[in-house]
Amino acid sequence: MIDMRGVDLNLLVSLDALIEEANVTRAAARLGVSQPALSAQLARLRDLFRDPLLVPSETGRGMIATARALELRVPLHAALKDIEMVVKRPPVFDPMIAERVFSIAASDNATVVLGLALIERLRETAGPGVRVSFRNSSADLIAAQLKSGEVDLLIGSERMIAPAMKARKLIDERYVMAQRKGHPRGAKALDLVAYCSLRHVLVSTSGGSLHGFIDEQLERIGYRRNVVLSVHQFILAPMILAATDYVCTLPARLTQRFADRLDMFELPFKAQGFTLSAAWHPRNQADPPHIWLRQQLADVAAVPTHPLKRRGAAANAPLHPSPLPLRRRP
């Protein structure tokens, strides 16, 4: 433990100038203080080091450093320069040699869509000392977790981000309908009647609900779909779809990750999408490691995704086909 009790750093700066100038008047001018103030500091330094440090010259002009002062000259100046470098030099983060664990809160959708790309990027841009820990995000806990430092970064929708947090939008996301390859419905374009009559899987991250964000949008235009199953994680939906004839409305970027087993289709109505943003506590705004991590995430988010390719009869269908005579809910 370093014991600096009774030591005023400004006194050491003054001693450095006094030894260098060997003249109280010139040292005072160099430090921007008055001569009486510097003389008072010299008196305190003599008490601190129990040595005169500077004594009057025999010629009456200037002062002469004592043996103790000469002994202090080089190490004192070097120590002050080191302190100056610590205080004034901006910190540098080198991800190839740094030791740092970043904790990121994200839903399974955000982890698949952006987290996997971030992991792939860090394999190229960071050394083995940089590690990442992903955890579930909770709207009730995330603000406190960011404040305490338990979580470094949130990747989430706008409703997850508290007003006091700093944030940066990463991507705009839209919804598509997914079904397994070889689905008996075929690859024809969707209309609202057909869409609503299919057997739907709903992802309810809060758990248990058979009524979600898409259902609210459908109700506003007078329709209701046939939801037969609810799961609590996005990642479960592709596995269920691959084994059944169910369909699911999912974020487009997530669905594209499973293009080997799923076909995706534009929705037959104008559905509201959502954004994914990075959020962090203001305390980390200027932290170099944190700035680096945020930039890595922004870089992977900026990589464009492939546009949706419609197959078969859907290839010539309009994006939002004119509605056929539809049966509205009572």
ZIKADA-V489012 format. One record per run of one state. SS is the DSSP state (@ for helix, = for strand, . for the rest). FROM is the first residue (numbers start at 0). TO is the last residue. If there is no record, write none. Layout:
# ZIKADA-V489012
ss->SS from->FROM to->TO
ss->SS from->FROM to->TO
This chain:
# ZIKADA-V489012
ss->. from->0 to->7
ss->@ from->8 to->20
ss->. from->21 to->22
ss->@ from->23 to->30
ss->. from->31 to->33
ss->@ from->34 to->48
ss->. from->49 to->52
ss->= from->53 to->55
ss->. from->56 to->61
ss->= from->62 to->64
ss->. from->65 to->65
ss->@ from->66 to->87
ss->. from->88 to->98
ss->= from->99 to->105
ss->. from->106 to->106
ss->@ from->107 to->124
ss->. from->125 to->128
ss->= from->129 to->134
ss->. from->135 to->140
ss->@ from->141 to->147
ss->. from->148 to->151
ss->= from->152 to->155
ss->. from->156 to->156
ss->@ from->157 to->159
ss->. from->160 to->164
ss->= from->165 to->172
ss->. from->173 to->173
ss->= from->174 to->179
ss->. from->180 to->190
ss->@ from->191 to->196
ss->. from->197 to->197
ss->= from->198 to->202
ss->. from->203 to->211
ss->@ from->212 to->219
ss->. from->220 to->224
ss->= from->225 to->230
ss->. from->231 to->232
ss->@ from->233 to->242
ss->. from->243 to->245
ss->= from->246 to->250
ss->@ from->251 to->255
ss->. from->256 to->260
ss->= from->261 to->264
ss->. from->265 to->272
ss->= from->273 to->279
ss->. from->280 to->280
ss->@ from->281 to->283
ss->. from->284 to->286
ss->@ from->287 to->300
ss->. from->301 to->310
ss->@ from->311 to->315
ss->. from->316 to->329
